[in-house]
Structures are given as structure tokens and as C-alpha cells.
Amino acid sequence: MRPPIPKRPKPIKDKKHSKFLHELVCLCCGAVELVQHHLLRCPSRHGQYRAGDQHSVPLCKRHHDELHLGAGTENGFSERYGLDLLTISNALWENTGDYEKCLNIIKARL
């Protein structure tokens, strides 16, 4: 008899972190009207699940739409803007709540 297939863990949902990301600026242009982009390729994305909030970054609507509609892929978007989205999302997650530190992480990429 086959052993049961283990359930995949559900992604982390953290309302405080999501709210905090909306207080920051866009990674690409520094705009303040933001959309939270959940990474498409990351360790917390399991099958049909969206990535956990720990793997998300702040983007303005224009850049979020460009990522999904214009750049072709998340990798293409990252290359175009010289961003390592997974590294940035991890840094923002580790420093959530520290506005100045997270703003400096983003500004280092602008």
C-alpha cells in the first residue's frame, strides 16, 4: 500500500506585513500608490496557491501591470529593472516594521 501524499503547507498570510508593504514605495519608480506583488517563482508557492506574503514586493500599478502583461515573465521584468525579487522580498520580510531600513533596501535598487 502506498503511503499518503503529505499536504502542502499553505502560504503565510500576514496582514501586518501586507499593510506595511503598502506604506513603502515602488521598487522601480518610487511611486507611493502601490500594489502588493506576490512572486510567481519562489519557495512558498505551492501549485495553485499564491506565494506567501513573505515573498511579495511593493510595485505601483503601472509596473505591476507591466510585470504581468508587458514583460512576458517575472524573470524578464527582473532583468529589465536589475532586480532580484526573491532577495528583496526576503529582506523586506526580515525587516518588516522597520520603515527606514526597508525604505533603504528599496532605495538601493532605484
PyMOL commands that set and color helices and strands:
alter all, ss='L'
color gray80, all
select helices_A, chain A and resi 15-21+53-55+61-70+74-81+85-94+99-107
alter helices_A, ss='H'
color red, helices_A
select strands_A, chain A and resi 34-38+56-60
alter strands_A, ss='S'
color yellow, strands_A
deselect
rebuild
show_as cartoon
